[in-house]
């Protein structure tokens, strides 16, 4: 683990929260508007979760208290009028929603309550476009989990995923799935040991269907963990926090960048504040290496970040801290912060592989297994003086002066030096070693790859298969699915699949989702679902293309 403080390239800027704005007047040039003040009665009280916004600009959220009994689901329209879409009774319909909502393409809202339900252990609920509430699952605090504190995510097929803080076979919370028939599946039950325990945050999902999240406790040091649930429901701990400089007790959802790096916050730990620390911002790279990229001090920057981060297109992170800020009396009323990541490219991780694109000066010996590239200033090279080491070093530049090395020997070690065989360095590419081409390459003809193909930091691809299938699906009624299986030579479990569906398969009215998966060796199954409340008038037709990538 490496630690970089705010004195590095990244910059954290904090903005004091609402209490500071109200007590000190205008702090910024922007205009602050209160869209609705809750009265603590029928309109709701104490909103704790975030908001979701529709395409028309309406906002939707929840309150923990208020309403008729035990919290509400509300809407703020574009004229800032608040309307209560549903008031929880605290009975079988649920009580006290702590998290925000998600919204599907049809306008239905989904969320969780931490309490209530038929067993009093919380629910997963749906509010349809008529403001009718239905309980999709009532938790029992048994093997099915209990007391969900976080919100949900929705996949393309309409399945919901989430976590519960308690329950499960180990009593330490679960990761669950609710399918489109409202059947709950426990994907993983935490034990509170090395695997983590007590997930208080929601999940994120990558394109391959893997789920990522955090637990507030458990892990090898009992200070929480970052975990992954793969598509076979196998749990892997990507990192266990120690409660020291790396942070502890993460309570918030993660965010993932296009390179596969995960970012999040911890509510405790770090190098500032005593005795438990004021929390951190951290990064987990695709190799599961953790970096603490900021430690909160409890001063104007804030302390104890408990909510998830947002990332903009340039990689900057935005979030909130529960305490700190320097305006209210200690421990402070919290901050909204920005963490700038735009200069990270100037940093090198000393235990990683790096490419240095300038002139490097080394005062001492250089040890490596291979020198590759055009090393500027390489003269009179004796291959016997190149010592073995543990890392590959790539040196880019023009080796204009590498002219006196023995041609036969140096052709094995200095790959692109001028005058090797009377050929200029720019015209050399060794065929018996790996080469890094830094420009655009053109291949005239077919390219055969004997082995695997890796793109960026992704999983290596060994083969791509493609075929057309024409399943005879019936007219799909509302909220119904149909499946068909076909022989597909060469496919097997663990392969990645994608489907291409013609417009003729989308005969409406209705909204349709098509998926495909490897159901057995040399067998593919295609599923078509009508995920709307309207029946299809005529069955869809046309070939469906299925692409499979083997790893």
C-alpha positions in Angstrom: 0.0 0.0 0.0 1.3 3.5 -0.8 0.1 6.7 0.7 0.1 10.1 -0.9 -1.0 13.2 1.0 -2.6 16.4 -0.4 0.9 17.8 -1.0 1.1 15.5 -4.1 -0.3 16.2 -7.5 -3.9 15.8 -6.5 -5.8 18.6 -4.8 -8.8 18.4 -2.4 -11.0 21.5 -2.4 -13.8 21.5 0.2 -17.0 23.5 0.4 -18.7 23.9 3.8 -22.2 22.4 3.9 -25.5 24.1 4.2 -25.2 25.2 7.9 -22.2 27.3 6.9 -24.0 28.9 4.0 -26.9 29.8 6.2 -24.8 31.4 9.0 -22.2 33.2 6.9 -24.2 34.4 3.9 -23.1 33.8 0.3 -19.8 32.0 0.1 -19.8 31.4 -3.7 -21.0 33.2 -6.8 -23.5 30.4 -7.5 -27.1 30.7 -6.3 -28.3 28.3 -3.6 -32.0 27.5 -3.7 -34.1 25.5 -1.2 -36.5 23.5 -3.3 -38.5 22.2 -0.3 -38.4 22.4 3.5 -39.9 19.3 5.1 -42.4 20.1 7.8 -42.1 16.8 9.8 -45.7 15.9 9.2 -47.5 14.5 6.2 -44.8 15.7 3.7 -42.0 13.7 5.4 -39.0 14.3 7.7 -35.3 13.6 7.7 -34.3 12.7 4.1 -31.1 10.6 4.4 -30.7 9.1 0.9 -29.8 10.8 -2.4 -32.1 11.9 -5.2 -32.9 10.4 -8.7 -33.9 12.7 -11.6 -36.1 11.9 -14.6 -35.7 13.3 -18.1 -38.3 16.0 -17.4 -36.3 17.3 -14.4 -38.5 16.0 -11.6 -36.7 14.8 -8.5 -37.5 11.7 -6.4 -36.4 10.7 -3.0 -37.2 9.2 0.4 -37.6 10.5 4.0 -36.8 8.3 7.0 -39.6 9.7 9.1 -42.8 11.7 8.6 -45.7 11.0 6.3 -48.6 9.3 7.8 -46.4 6.9 9.9 -42.9 5.8 9.0 -41.4 7.7 6.2 -42.2 8.6 2.6 -41.4 8.4 -1.1 -41.7 12.0 -2.5 -41.4 13.9 -5.8 -40.3 17.5 -6.4 -41.6 18.7 -9.7 -39.9 21.4 -11.9 -42.0 24.1 -10.2 -40.6 22.9 -6.8 -43.9 21.5 -5.6 -43.5 18.5 -3.4 -45.9 15.6 -3.5 -45.9 12.4 -1.4 -46.1 9.4 -3.7 -46.4 7.0 -0.8 -46.4 7.1 3.0 -45.2 4.0 4.8 -47.3 2.6 7.6 -44.6 0.8 9.4 -46.4 -2.5 8.9 -46.1 -5.1 6.1 -45.4 -2.4 3.6 -42.1 -1.4 5.3 -40.7 1.4 7.5 -37.9 4.0 7.4 -36.2 4.0 4.0 -32.6 5.1 4.6 -31.4 5.0 1.0 -32.3 6.7 -2.2 -34.3 5.3 -5.1 -33.6 3.9 -8.6 -36.0 4.4 -11.6 -36.5 2.1 -14.6 -37.3 3.1 -18.2 -41.0 2.8 -17.5 -40.9 5.3 -14.6 -41.3 2.7 -11.8 -39.3 3.5 -8.6 -37.5 0.9 -6.5 -35.9 1.1 -3.0 -35.4 -0.5 0.4 -36.7 0.0 3.9 -34.5 -0.8 6.9 -37.5 -2.0 9.0 -41.1 -3.1 8.6 -42.3 -5.8 6.3 -44.2 -8.9 7.4 -41.3 -9.9 9.8 -40.2 -6.4 10.7 -36.7 -6.8 9.2 -37.0 -4.5 6.2 -38.3 -4.7 2.6 -37.5 -4.3 -1.1 -40.3 -2.2 -2.6 -41.6 -0.8 -5.9 -43.7 2.3 -6.5 -45.4 2.1 -9.9 -46.4 5.0 -12.1 -49.9 5.0 -10.4 -48.1 5.5 -7.0 -49.1 2.0 -5.9 -46.6 0.4 -3.5 -45.8 -3.3 -3.7 -43.4 -5.3 -1.5 -41.1 -7.4 -3.8 -39.5 -9.1 -0.8 -39.9 -8.9 3.0 -36.7 -9.9 4.9 -36.8 -12.3 7.8 -33.3 -11.7 9.2 -32.7 -15.4 8.6 -30.8 -16.8 5.7 -32.4 -14.3 3.3 -30.9 -11.3 5.2 -32.3 -8.4 7.2 -32.2 -4.6 7.6 -31.0 -3.3 4.3 -29.4 0.1 4.7 -28.4 0.8 1.1 -30.1 1.3 -2.2 -30.4 -1.0 -5.2 -29.0 -1.3 -8.7 -30.9 -2.6 -11.8 -29.5 -4.6 -14.7 -30.7 -4.6 -18.3 -33.0 -7.6 -17.7 -34.8 -6.0 -14.8 -33.1 -7.8 -12.0 -32.4 -5.9 -8.8 -29.2 -6.3 -6.6 -28.5 -5.0 -3.1 -27.1 -5.7 0.3 -28.4 -6.2 3.8 -26.5 -5.2 6.9 -27.6 -8.2 8.9 -29.0 -11.7 8.5 -27.7 -14.4 6.2 -26.4 -17.8 7.2 -23.5 -16.1 9.0 -25.5 -13.3 10.6 -23.3 -10.6 9.0 -25.3 -9.5 6.0 -25.7 -10.7 2.5 -25.6 -9.7 -1.2 -28.9 -10.5 -2.9 -30.7 -10.5 -6.2 -34.4 -10.0 -6.8 -35.4 -11.3 -10.3 -38.3 -10.1 -12.4 -40.6 -12.7 -10.7 -39.8 -11.2 -7.3 -37.8 -14.3 -6.3 -34.9 -13.5 -4.0 -31.6 -15.3 -4.4 -28.8 -14.9 -1.8 -25.6 -14.5 -3.9 -23.3 -14.4 -0.8 -23.6 -14.5 3.0 -20.9 -12.8 5.0 -19.4 -14.5 8.0 -17.8 -11.4 9.6 -14.3 -13.1 9.3 -11.8 -12.5 6.6 -14.6 -12.2 4.0 -16.0 -9.1 5.6 -19.2 -8.4 7.5 -22.0 -5.8 7.8 -22.3 -4.2 4.3 -23.8 -0.8 4.8 -23.3 0.4 1.2 -24.9 -0.5 -2.1 -23.2 -2.2 -5.0 -21.8 -1.4 -8.4 -21.8 -3.8 -11.4 -19.3 -4.0 -14.3 -20.1 -4.9 -18.0 -19.3 -8.6 -17.3 -21.8 -8.8 -14.5 -19.4 -8.8 -11.5 -20.5 -6.9 -8.4 -18.3 -4.8 -6.2 -19.0 -3.3 -2.7 -17.7 -2.7 0.8 -18.3 -4.0 4.3 -18.1 -1.9 7.4 -16.5 -4.7 9.4 -14.7 -8.0 9.1 -11.7 -8.5 6.9 -8.4 -9.8 8.1 -8.1 -6.9 10.6 -11.7 -6.5 11.4 -11.8 -3.0 9.9 -13.8 -3.6 6.8 -13.1 -4.8 3.3 -13.6 -4.2 -0.5 -15.1 -7.3 -2.1 -16.1 -8.7 -5.5 -18.8 -11.2 -6.3 -18.3 -12.8 -9.7 -20.9 -14.2 -12.0 -20.6 -17.6 -10.3 -21.4 -15.9 -6.9 -17.8 -16.5 -5.7 -16.6 -13.8 -3.3 -13.1 -12.4 -3.4 -11.8 -9.8 -0.9 -9.9 -7.3 -3.0 -8.5 -5.5 0.1 -8.9 -5.7 3.9 -8.4 -2.4 5.8 -6.2 -2.3 8.9 -7.7 0.8 10.5 -4.3 2.5 10.2 -3.1 4.9 7.5 -5.0 2.9 4.9 -8.4 3.7 6.5 -11.1 1.7 8.2 -14.9 1.0 8.2 -16.0 2.0 4.7 -19.7 2.8 4.7 -20.1 4.1 1.1 -20.6 2.7 -2.4 -17.7 2.5 -4.8 -17.1 4.2 -8.1 -15.2 2.5 -11.0 -13.3 4.2 -13.8 -12.9 2.9 -17.4 -9.5 1.3 -16.6 -11.1 -0.8 -13.8 -9.8 1.1 -10.8 -12.1 1.3 -7.8 -12.4 4.5 -5.7 -14.1 4.9 -2.3 -14.0 6.4 1.1 -13.5 5.2 4.7 -15.2 6.7 7.7 -12.2 6.1 10.0 -8.4 5.6 9.8 -5.9 7.6 7.8 -3.0 9.7 9.0 -5.0 12.5 10.6 -7.1 12.8 13.8 -6.8 10.7 16.9 -7.7 8.2 18.1 -9.6 6.4 15.3 -8.7 8.7 12.4 -10.9 11.0 10.2 -11.1 8.7 7.2 -9.6 8.5 3.8 -10.2 8.5 0.0 -8.7 5.3 -1.5 -8.0 3.6 -4.8 -7.9 -0.2 -5.6 -6.2 -0.9 -8.9 -7.0 -4.0 -11.1 -4.1 -5.8 -9.4 -5.9 -5.2 -6.0 -3.2 -2.8 -4.8 -4.6 -0.2 -2.4 -3.5 3.4 -2.4 -4.6 6.0 0.1 -4.9 9.0 -2.1 -6.1 11.4 0.7 -6.4 11.4 4.5 -8.9 13.8 6.0 -7.6 16.0 8.8 -10.9 16.9 10.5 -10.2 20.6 9.7 -11.6 22.6 6.8 -11.3 19.5 4.5 -13.8 17.5 6.6 -13.9 14.2 8.4 -15.7 10.8 8.3 -16.9 10.6 4.7 -19.9 8.2 4.7 -21.4 8.7 1.2 -20.3 7.5 -2.2 -18.1 9.4 -4.6 -19.0 10.9 -8.0 -16.4 11.0 -10.8 -16.4 13.4 -13.7 -15.0 12.8 -17.3 -11.5 13.9 -16.3 -11.3 11.6 -13.2 -11.9 14.2 -10.5 -13.8 12.9 -7.5 -16.7 14.6 -5.6 -18.2 13.7 -2.3 -19.3 14.7 1.2 -17.8 14.5 4.7 -20.1 14.0 7.7 -18.1 16.2 10.0 -15.3 18.9 9.9 -15.4 22.1 7.8 -14.3 24.6 10.4 -17.5 26.6 10.5 -19.7 25.0 13.2 -18.3 24.0 16.6 -16.3 20.8 16.8 -16.6 18.3 15.4 -18.0 20.4 12.6 -21.0 20.3 10.3 -19.4 18.6 7.3 -18.2 19.5 3.9 -18.7 19.0 0.2 -15.4 18.3 -1.5 -13.7 18.0 -4.8 -10.6 15.8 -5.2 -8.6 16.7 -8.4 -6.9 13.8 -10.1 -5.8 15.5 -13.3 -2.0 15.3 -12.6 -1.7 11.6 -11.6 0.1 10.9 -14.9 3.2 12.6 -13.4 3.5 9.9 -10.7 5.3 6.6 -10.9 4.5 3.7 -8.6 7.9 2.4 -7.6 6.8 -1.3 -7.5 5.1 -1.2 -10.9 6.1 -1.2 -14.5 6.8 2.3 -15.8 7.6 4.0 -19.2 9.8 7.1 -18.8 9.3 9.4 -21.8 12.3 11.7 -21.1 16.0 11.7 -20.4 16.6 9.8 -17.1 19.8 10.2 -15.0 20.7 7.2 -12.8 23.6 7.8 -10.3 24.5 4.2 -9.7 24.1 0.8 -11.2 21.1 -0.2 -13.3 19.9 -3.8 -13.0 17.3 -5.3 -15.3 16.5 -8.5 -17.2 16.2 -6.6 -20.6 16.8 -3.2 -22.1 14.3 -2.6 -24.9 13.8 0.4 -27.1 16.0 3.3 -28.4 18.1 4.4 -25.4 19.5 7.9 -26.0 23.2 8.0 -25.3 23.9 4.2 -25.2 27.6 3.9 -26.3 30.2 1.2 -26.1 27.8 -1.3 -24.6 29.3 -4.5 -23.3 26.5 -7.1 -22.9 28.4 -8.7 -20.0 28.0 -5.4 -18.0 24.1 -5.6 -18.2 23.2 -7.2 -14.9 20.2 -9.4 -14.3 17.3 -7.9 -12.3 13.6 -8.3 -11.6 11.9 -5.7 -13.8 11.6 -4.7 -17.4 12.6 -1.2 -18.3 11.4 0.5 -21.5 13.5 3.5 -22.6 12.1 5.6 -25.4 14.1 8.1 -27.5 16.6 8.0 -30.4 19.9 6.0 -29.9 21.8 8.2 -32.3 25.2 7.6 -30.5 24.9 3.8 -30.0 27.5 3.1 -32.7 30.4 1.3 -31.2 28.7 -1.7 -29.6 29.7 -5.1 -31.1 27.1 -5.8 -33.7 26.6 -9.5 -33.0 26.5 -9.3 -29.2 24.6 -6.1 -29.0 21.9 -7.2 -31.3 20.7 -9.4 -28.5 20.6 -6.7 -25.9 20.4 -3.2 -27.4 17.6 -3.8 -29.8 17.4 -0.6 -31.7 20.8 1.0 -31.9 21.9 2.8 -35.0 24.4 1.0 -37.4 23.5 -2.5 -36.2 24.0 -4.3 -39.4 24.2 -1.0 -41.2 20.5 -0.5 -40.6 19.1 2.6 -38.9 17.5 2.1 -35.4 14.1 3.3 -36.6 14.0 0.4 -39.1 14.5 -2.4 -36.5 11.8 -4.6 -34.9 13.1 -7.8 -33.4 10.9 -10.7 -34.5 11.9 -13.0 -31.7 11.0 -10.7 -28.8 7.9 -8.7 -27.8 7.8 -5.2 -29.3 5.8 -2.2 -28.1 4.5 -0.1 -31.1 3.6 3.4 -29.9 2.0 4.6 -33.2 -0.8 3.5 -35.4 -0.1 0.1 -37.0 -1.6 -1.1 -40.3 -1.9 -4.8 -41.2 -2.6 -5.5 -44.9 -4.3 -8.9 -44.7 -5.5 -11.2 -42.0 -3.8 -11.2 -38.6 -3.3 -14.6 -37.0 -2.6 -14.6 -33.2 -1.2 -17.8 -31.8 -2.1 -17.3 -28.2 -4.2 -14.8 -26.4 -5.0 -11.2 -27.2 -5.0 -8.6 -24.3 -6.4 -5.2 -24.8 -5.3 -2.6 -22.2 -5.7 -4.1 -18.7 -8.5 -6.4 -19.7 -8.8 -10.2 -19.6 -6.9 -12.0 -22.4 -9.1 -13.2 -25.3 -8.2 -16.5 -26.9 -10.9 -16.8 -29.5 -14.0 -15.0 -30.9 -17.0 -17.1 -32.1 -20.1 -15.7 -33.9 -23.3 -17.3 -35.2 -26.9 -16.5 -36.3 -29.9 -18.1 -34.6 -33.6 -17.7 -35.3 -35.6 -18.6 -32.1 -39.4 -19.0 -32.6 -40.6 -17.0 -29.6 -44.4 -16.6 -29.1 -46.1 -13.3 -28.7 -44.7 -12.0 -25.4 -47.3 -11.0 -22.8 -46.6 -8.3 -20.3 -43.7 -9.1 -17.9 -43.1 -12.5 -19.6 -40.1 -14.2 -21.0 -39.3 -17.0 -23.5 -36.1 -19.0 -24.0 -34.7 -21.2 -26.7 -31.4 -23.3 -26.8 -29.2 -24.0 -29.7 -26.0 -26.0 -30.4 -23.0 -23.7 -30.7 -19.7 -25.6 -31.1 -16.8 -24.4 -29.1 -18.6 -22.4 -26.3 -18.2 -23.3 -22.7 -18.8 -21.9 -19.2 -17.1 -18.6 -18.3 -17.3 -17.3 -21.9 -18.4 -13.7 -22.5 -21.5 -13.3 -24.7 -23.2 -10.5 -26.5 -26.3 -10.4 -28.7 -27.3 -8.3 -31.8 -31.1 -8.1 -32.2 -32.8 -6.9 -35.4 -35.6 -4.2 -35.2 -38.1 -6.8 -36.3 -37.6 -8.6 -32.9 -38.8 -5.4 -31.1 -42.5 -5.4 -32.5 -44.4 -3.4 -30.0 -46.0 -2.1 -28.1 -43.8 -2.9 -25.1 -40.1 -2.9 -24.1 -38.0 -6.0 -24.9 -34.7 -7.3 -23.5 -32.8 -10.1 -25.2 -29.9 -11.9 -23.5 -27.8 -15.0 -24.3 -25.6 -17.2 -22.1 -23.7 -20.4 -22.3 -26.1 -22.9 -20.7 -23.8 -26.0 -21.2 -20.8 -27.0 -23.1 -21.4 -26.3 -26.9 -24.8 -25.0 -26.1 -26.2 -21.4 -26.1 -29.5 -20.2 -24.6 -31.3 -17.1 -25.9 -33.9 -15.3 -23.8 -36.4 -12.7 -24.9 -38.4 -10.7 -22.2 -41.2 -8.2 -22.4 -40.3 -6.0 -19.4 -43.3 -3.6 -19.8 -46.9 -3.7 -18.7 -48.2 -4.0 -22.3 -48.5 -7.2 -24.3 -46.8 -7.6 -27.6 -49.2 -7.6 -30.6 -47.2 -9.8 -32.9 -44.2 -12.1 -32.4 -40.8 -10.7 -33.3 -38.9 -12.2 -36.2 -35.4 -12.3 -37.6 -32.0 -13.8 -36.9 -30.3 -12.9 -33.6 -26.5 -12.7 -33.8 -24.6 -14.2 -30.8 -21.0 -13.3 -30.3 -18.8 -15.3 -27.8 -15.4 -14.4 -26.6 -13.3 -17.1 -24.9 -10.7 -16.2 -22.3 
